[in-house]
Amino acid sequence: MAAIGFFFTIGRVAEMLGENEDLLHEISGAMEPEDGHVWVIGIGDEETPAFTLDGIENLKQLVAMRREPE
């Protein structure tokens, strides 16, 4: 298995997918690191979710499932 070389912040993913960042933040709350979702901690303990390429694909599926009519 290849090592993960980079992550995309939630803001970048929202831009890439044309989705609302708050919506992605809410939906990603159910994701785990094995789903491609991690937290990045910056200066002053600022935290932001970040995603691998697989995580972005998982997030896209969760968004689609949420939009499906019941």
Backbone atoms as SQL, in Angstrom:
CREATE TABLE atoms (id INTEGER PRIMARY KEY, chain TEXT, resi INTEGER, resn TEXT, atom TEXT, x REAL, y REAL, z REAL);
INSERT INTO atoms VALUES
  (1, 'A', 1, 'MET', 'N', 0.843, -1.177, 0.000),
  (2, 'A', 1, 'MET', 'CA', 0.000, 0.000, 0.000),
  (3, 'A', 1, 'MET', 'C', 0.887, 1.240, 0.000),
  (4, 'A', 2, 'ALA', 'N', 0.610, 2.177, -0.870),
  (5, 'A', 2, 'ALA', 'CA', 1.389, 3.407, -0.961),
  (6, 'A', 2, 'ALA', 'C', 1.052, 4.349, 0.186),
  (7, 'A', 3, 'ALA', 'N', 2.051, 5.091, 0.613),
  (8, 'A', 3, 'ALA', 'CA', 1.840, 6.071, 1.676),
  (9, 'A', 3, 'ALA', 'C', 1.061, 7.263, 1.126),
  (10, 'A', 4, 'ILE', 'N', 0.295, 7.888, 1.994),
  (11, 'A', 4, 'ILE', 'CA', -0.464, 9.077, 1.613),
  (12, 'A', 4, 'ILE', 'C', 0.494, 10.260, 1.611),
  (13, 'A', 5, 'GLY', 'N', 0.558, 10.971, 0.502),
  (14, 'A', 5, 'GLY', 'CA', 1.514, 12.065, 0.361),
  (15, 'A', 5, 'GLY', 'C', 0.957, 13.443, 0.660),
  (16, 'A', 6, 'PHE', 'N', -0.356, 13.593, 0.606),
  (17, 'A', 6, 'PHE', 'CA', -0.930, 14.913, 0.841),
  (18, 'A', 6, 'PHE', 'C', -2.402, 14.795, 1.215),
  (19, 'A', 7, 'PHE', 'N', -2.911, 15.888, 1.794),
  (20, 'A', 7, 'PHE', 'CA', -4.318, 16.004, 2.182),
  (21, 'A', 7, 'PHE', 'C', -4.858, 17.308, 1.621),
  (22, 'A', 8, 'PHE', 'N', -6.163, 17.360, 1.434),
  (23, 'A', 8, 'PHE', 'CA', -6.845, 18.575, 0.997),
  (24, 'A', 8, 'PHE', 'C', -7.672, 19.101, 2.163),
  (25, 'A', 9, 'THR', 'N', -7.554, 20.383, 2.465),
  (26, 'A', 9, 'THR', 'CA', -8.369, 20.961, 3.536),
  (27, 'A', 9, 'THR', 'C', -9.833, 20.993, 3.111),
  (28, 'A', 10, 'ILE', 'N', -10.706, 21.098, 4.084),
  (29, 'A', 10, 'ILE', 'CA', -12.139, 21.101, 3.791),
  (30, 'A', 10, 'ILE', 'C', -12.525, 22.288, 2.909),
  (31, 'A', 11, 'GLY', 'N', -11.850, 23.424, 3.100),
  (32, 'A', 11, 'GLY', 'CA', -12.126, 24.583, 2.248),
  (33, 'A', 11, 'GLY', 'C', -11.785, 24.310, 0.794),
  (34, 'A', 12, 'ARG', 'N', -10.656, 23.638, 0.571),
  (35, 'A', 12, 'ARG', 'CA', -10.247, 23.287, -0.791),
  (36, 'A', 12, 'ARG', 'C', -11.194, 22.258, -1.395),
  (37, 'A', 13, 'VAL', 'N', -11.616, 21.279, -0.599),
  (38, 'A', 13, 'VAL', 'CA', -12.548, 20.263, -1.082),
  (39, 'A', 13, 'VAL', 'C', -13.890, 20.905, -1.448),
  (40, 'A', 14, 'ALA', 'N', -14.363, 21.816, -0.623),
  (41, 'A', 14, 'ALA', 'CA', -15.621, 22.511, -0.930),
  (42, 'A', 14, 'ALA', 'C', -15.510, 23.235, -2.268),
  (43, 'A', 15, 'GLU', 'N', -14.378, 23.882, -2.491),
  (44, 'A', 15, 'GLU', 'CA', -14.145, 24.575, -3.753),
  (45, 'A', 15, 'GLU', 'C', -14.106, 23.587, -4.921),
  (46, 'A', 16, 'MET', 'N', -13.403, 22.481, -4.742),
  (47, 'A', 16, 'MET', 'CA', -13.273, 21.469, -5.801),
  (48, 'A', 16, 'MET', 'C', -14.624, 20.877, -6.182),
  (49, 'A', 17, 'LEU', 'N', -15.468, 20.632, -5.174),
  (50, 'A', 17, 'LEU', 'CA', -16.755, 19.976, -5.411),
  (51, 'A', 17, 'LEU', 'C', -17.894, 20.954, -5.668),
  (52, 'A', 18, 'GLY', 'N', -17.654, 22.244, -5.473),
  (53, 'A', 18, 'GLY', 'CA', -18.715, 23.230, -5.631),
  (54, 'A', 18, 'GLY', 'C', -19.790, 23.080, -4.567),
  (55, 'A', 19, 'GLU', 'N', -19.366, 22.701, -3.368),
  (56, 'A', 19, 'GLU', 'CA', -20.294, 22.469, -2.257),
  (57, 'A', 19, 'GLU', 'C', -20.047, 23.480, -1.145),
  (58, 'A', 20, 'ASN', 'N', -21.024, 23.610, -0.271),
  (59, 'A', 20, 'ASN', 'CA', -20.927, 24.482, 0.886),
  (60, 'A', 20, 'ASN', 'C', -20.014, 23.839, 1.930),
  (61, 'A', 21, 'GLU', 'N', -19.046, 24.597, 2.421),
  (62, 'A', 21, 'GLU', 'CA', -18.099, 24.070, 3.400),
  (63, 'A', 21, 'GLU', 'C', -18.788, 23.620, 4.684),
  (64, 'A', 22, 'ASP', 'N', -19.792, 24.363, 5.136),
  (65, 'A', 22, 'ASP', 'CA', -20.515, 23.978, 6.357),
  (66, 'A', 22, 'ASP', 'C', -21.220, 22.633, 6.184),
  (67, 'A', 23, 'LEU', 'N', -21.792, 22.410, 5.006),
  (68, 'A', 23, 'LEU', 'CA', -22.448, 21.133, 4.720),
  (69, 'A', 23, 'LEU', 'C', -21.433, 19.993, 4.771),
  (70, 'A', 24, 'LEU', 'N', -20.278, 20.188, 4.138),
  (71, 'A', 24, 'LEU', 'CA', -19.250, 19.155, 4.139),
  (72, 'A', 24, 'LEU', 'C', -18.738, 18.890, 5.547),
  (73, 'A', 25, 'HIS', 'N', -18.615, 19.942, 6.335),
  (74, 'A', 25, 'HIS', 'CA', -18.167, 19.791, 7.725),
  (75, 'A', 25, 'HIS', 'C', -19.161, 18.926, 8.502),
  (76, 'A', 26, 'GLU', 'N', -20.438, 19.205, 8.325),
  (77, 'A', 26, 'GLU', 'CA', -21.485, 18.437, 9.008),
  (78, 'A', 26, 'GLU', 'C', -21.467, 16.967, 8.582),
  (79, 'A', 27, 'ILE', 'N', -21.405, 16.740, 7.287),
  (80, 'A', 27, 'ILE', 'CA', -21.437, 15.377, 6.750),
  (81, 'A', 27, 'ILE', 'C', -20.185, 14.589, 7.140),
  (82, 'A', 28, 'SER', 'N', -19.039, 15.251, 7.143),
  (83, 'A', 28, 'SER', 'CA', -17.784, 14.552, 7.420),
  (84, 'A', 28, 'SER', 'C', -17.639, 14.141, 8.882),
  (85, 'A', 29, 'GLY', 'N', -18.517, 14.630, 9.737),
  (86, 'A', 29, 'GLY', 'CA', -18.452, 14.285, 11.158),
  (87, 'A', 29, 'GLY', 'C', -18.567, 12.798, 11.413),
  (88, 'A', 30, 'ALA', 'N', -19.174, 12.066, 10.499),
  (89, 'A', 30, 'ALA', 'CA', -19.339, 10.617, 10.659),
  (90, 'A', 30, 'ALA', 'C', -18.154, 9.839, 10.092),
  (91, 'A', 31, 'MET', 'N', -17.215, 10.526, 9.445),
  (92, 'A', 31, 'MET', 'CA', -16.072, 9.845, 8.823),
  (93, 'A', 31, 'MET', 'C', -14.952, 9.625, 9.830),
  (94, 'A', 32, 'GLU', 'N', -14.189, 8.571, 9.601),
  (95, 'A', 32, 'GLU', 'CA', -13.055, 8.195, 10.446),
  (96, 'A', 32, 'GLU', 'C', -11.765, 8.307, 9.628),
  (97, 'A', 33, 'PRO', 'N', -10.609, 8.245, 10.297),
  (98, 'A', 33, 'PRO', 'CA', -9.342, 8.298, 9.553),
  (99, 'A', 33, 'PRO', 'C', -9.235, 7.231, 8.458),
  (100, 'A', 34, 'GLU', 'N', -9.756, 6.041, 8.714),
  (101, 'A', 34, 'GLU', 'CA', -9.693, 4.998, 7.682),
  (102, 'A', 34, 'GLU', 'C', -10.578, 5.314, 6.478),
  (103, 'A', 35, 'ASP', 'N', -11.473, 6.305, 6.628),
  (104, 'A', 35, 'ASP', 'CA', -12.318, 6.770, 5.525),
  (105, 'A', 35, 'ASP', 'C', -11.638, 7.888, 4.740),
  (106, 'A', 36, 'GLY', 'N', -10.421, 8.277, 5.167),
  (107, 'A', 36, 'GLY', 'CA', -9.698, 9.348, 4.486),
  (108, 'A', 36, 'GLY', 'C', -9.942, 10.721, 5.068),
  (109, 'A', 37, 'HIS', 'N', -10.314, 10.791, 6.341),
  (110, 'A', 37, 'HIS', 'CA', -10.636, 12.048, 7.020),
  (111, 'A', 37, 'HIS', 'C', -9.743, 12.193, 8.246),
  (112, 'A', 38, 'VAL', 'N', -9.026, 13.311, 8.337),
  (113, 'A', 38, 'VAL', 'CA', -8.173, 13.593, 9.496),
  (114, 'A', 38, 'VAL', 'C', -8.382, 15.046, 9.917),
  (115, 'A', 39, 'TRP', 'N', -7.851, 15.381, 11.080),
  (116, 'A', 39, 'TRP', 'CA', -7.855, 16.764, 11.552),
  (117, 'A', 39, 'TRP', 'C', -6.433, 17.290, 11.504),
  (118, 'A', 40, 'VAL', 'N', -6.264, 18.516, 10.997),
  (119, 'A', 40, 'VAL', 'CA', -4.972, 19.178, 10.941),
  (120, 'A', 40, 'VAL', 'C', -5.008, 20.310, 11.965),
  (121, 'A', 41, 'ILE', 'N', -3.983, 20.363, 12.809),
  (122, 'A', 41, 'ILE', 'CA', -3.914, 21.392, 13.843),
  (123, 'A', 41, 'ILE', 'C', -2.813, 22.374, 13.472),
  (124, 'A', 42, 'GLY', 'N', -3.180, 23.653, 13.462),
  (125, 'A', 42, 'GLY', 'CA', -2.238, 24.700, 13.071),
  (126, 'A', 42, 'GLY', 'C', -1.861, 25.588, 14.236),
  (127, 'A', 43, 'ILE', 'N', -1.405, 26.767, 13.902),
  (128, 'A', 43, 'ILE', 'CA', -0.975, 27.753, 14.892),
  (129, 'A', 43, 'ILE', 'C', -2.151, 28.126, 15.777),
  (130, 'A', 44, 'GLY', 'N', -1.882, 28.253, 17.072),
  (131, 'A', 44, 'GLY', 'CA', -2.928, 28.635, 18.010),
  (132, 'A', 44, 'GLY', 'C', -3.982, 27.562, 18.168),
  (133, 'A', 45, 'ASP', 'N', -3.616, 26.325, 17.905),
  (134, 'A', 45, 'ASP', 'CA', -4.540, 25.189, 18.005),
  (135, 'A', 45, 'ASP', 'C', -5.728, 25.288, 17.059),
  (136, 'A', 46, 'GLU', 'N', -5.574, 26.060, 15.978),
  (137, 'A', 46, 'GLU', 'CA', -6.616, 26.114, 14.946),
  (138, 'A', 46, 'GLU', 'C', -6.725, 24.727, 14.326),
  (139, 'A', 47, 'GLU', 'N', -7.942, 24.216, 14.203),
  (140, 'A', 47, 'GLU', 'CA', -8.171, 22.880, 13.653),
  (141, 'A', 47, 'GLU', 'C', -8.995, 22.974, 12.371),
  (142, 'A', 48, 'THR', 'N', -8.671, 22.111, 11.426),
  (143, 'A', 48, 'THR', 'CA', -9.458, 22.028, 10.199),
  (144, 'A', 48, 'THR', 'C', -9.480, 20.581, 9.715),
  (145, 'A', 49, 'PRO', 'N', -10.620, 20.120, 9.243),
  (146, 'A', 49, 'PRO', 'CA', -10.667, 18.783, 8.656),
  (147, 'A', 49, 'PRO', 'C', -9.903, 18.762, 7.331),
  (148, 'A', 50, 'ALA', 'N', -9.330, 17.609, 7.027),
  (149, 'A', 50, 'ALA', 'CA', -8.635, 17.427, 5.761),
  (150, 'A', 50, 'ALA', 'C', -8.920, 16.016, 5.250),
  (151, 'A', 51, 'PHE', 'N', -8.749, 15.829, 3.944),
  (152, 'A', 51, 'PHE', 'CA', -9.150, 14.586, 3.293),
  (153, 'A', 51, 'PHE', 'C', -8.098, 14.104, 2.308),
  (154, 'A', 52, 'THR', 'N', -7.962, 12.780, 2.225),
  (155, 'A', 52, 'THR', 'CA', -7.172, 12.156, 1.173),
  (156, 'A', 52, 'THR', 'C', -8.036, 12.117, -0.084),
  (157, 'A', 53, 'LEU', 'N', -7.457, 11.664, -1.188),
  (158, 'A', 53, 'LEU', 'CA', -8.259, 11.512, -2.406),
  (159, 'A', 53, 'LEU', 'C', -9.387, 10.511, -2.181),
  (160, 'A', 54, 'ASP', 'N', -9.096, 9.414, -1.482),
  (161, 'A', 54, 'ASP', 'CA', -10.164, 8.451, -1.159),
  (162, 'A', 54, 'ASP', 'C', -11.212, 9.093, -0.253),
  (163, 'A', 55, 'GLY', 'N', -10.764, 9.922, 0.663),
  (164, 'A', 55, 'GLY', 'CA', -11.692, 10.616, 1.549),
  (165, 'A', 55, 'GLY', 'C', -12.632, 11.532, 0.787),
  (166, 'A', 56, 'ILE', 'N', -12.108, 12.184, -0.239),
  (167, 'A', 56, 'ILE', 'CA', -12.954, 13.050, -1.074),
  (168, 'A', 56, 'ILE', 'C', -14.010, 12.208, -1.782),
  (169, 'A', 57, 'GLU', 'N', -13.623, 11.054, -2.289),
  (170, 'A', 57, 'GLU', 'CA', -14.595, 10.163, -2.944),
  (171, 'A', 57, 'GLU', 'C', -15.657, 9.700, -1.946),
  (172, 'A', 58, 'ASN', 'N', -15.233, 9.344, -0.736),
  (173, 'A', 58, 'ASN', 'CA', -16.198, 8.947, 0.302),
  (174, 'A', 58, 'ASN', 'C', -17.135, 10.093, 0.639),
  (175, 'A', 59, 'LEU', 'N', -16.593, 11.290, 0.738),
  (176, 'A', 59, 'LEU', 'CA', -17.403, 12.466, 1.045),
  (177, 'A', 59, 'LEU', 'C', -18.417, 12.730, -0.065),
  (178, 'A', 60, 'LYS', 'N', -18.010, 12.581, -1.316),
  (179, 'A', 60, 'LYS', 'CA', -18.932, 12.759, -2.447),
  (180, 'A', 60, 'LYS', 'C', -20.097, 11.775, -2.346),
  (181, 'A', 61, 'GLN', 'N', -19.816, 10.549, -1.960),
  (182, 'A', 61, 'GLN', 'CA', -20.874, 9.553, -1.807),
  (183, 'A', 61, 'GLN', 'C', -21.826, 9.936, -0.673),
  (184, 'A', 62, 'LEU', 'N', -21.276, 10.441, 0.426),
  (185, 'A', 62, 'LEU', 'CA', -22.127, 10.855, 1.550),
  (186, 'A', 62, 'LEU', 'C', -23.018, 12.035, 1.170),
  (187, 'A', 63, 'VAL', 'N', -22.479, 12.967, 0.385),
  (188, 'A', 63, 'VAL', 'CA', -23.278, 14.109, -0.084),
  (189, 'A', 63, 'VAL', 'C', -24.404, 13.604, -0.979),
  (190, 'A', 64, 'ALA', 'N', -24.094, 12.682, -1.888),
  (191, 'A', 64, 'ALA', 'CA', -25.112, 12.154, -2.801),
  (192, 'A', 64, 'ALA', 'C', -26.209, 11.412, -2.016),
  (193, 'A', 65, 'MET', 'N', -25.801, 10.629, -1.019),
  (194, 'A', 65, 'MET', 'CA', -26.783, 9.901, -0.206),
  (195, 'A', 65, 'MET', 'C', -27.689, 10.864, 0.554),
  (196, 'A', 66, 'ARG', 'N', -27.123, 11.938, 1.027),
  (197, 'A', 66, 'ARG', 'CA', -27.919, 12.921, 1.766),
  (198, 'A', 66, 'ARG', 'C', -28.947, 13.588, 0.871),
  (199, 'A', 67, 'ARG', 'N', -28.625, 13.744, -0.389),
  (200, 'A', 67, 'ARG', 'CA', -29.520, 14.441, -1.330),
  (201, 'A', 67, 'ARG', 'C', -30.570, 13.533, -1.929),
  (202, 'A', 68, 'GLU', 'N', -30.433, 12.230, -1.731),
  (203, 'A', 68, 'GLU', 'CA', -31.428, 11.294, -2.278),
  (204, 'A', 68, 'GLU', 'C', -32.775, 11.507, -1.600),
  (205, 'A', 69, 'PRO', 'N', -33.848, 11.524, -2.400),
  (206, 'A', 69, 'PRO', 'CA', -35.187, 11.664, -1.785),
  (207, 'A', 69, 'PRO', 'C', -35.527, 10.402, -0.988),
  (208, 'A', 70, 'GLU', 'N', -36.233, 10.617, 0.076),
  (209, 'A', 70, 'GLU', 'CA', -36.614, 9.487, 0.942),
  (210, 'A', 70, 'GLU', 'C', -37.831, 8.781, 0.430);
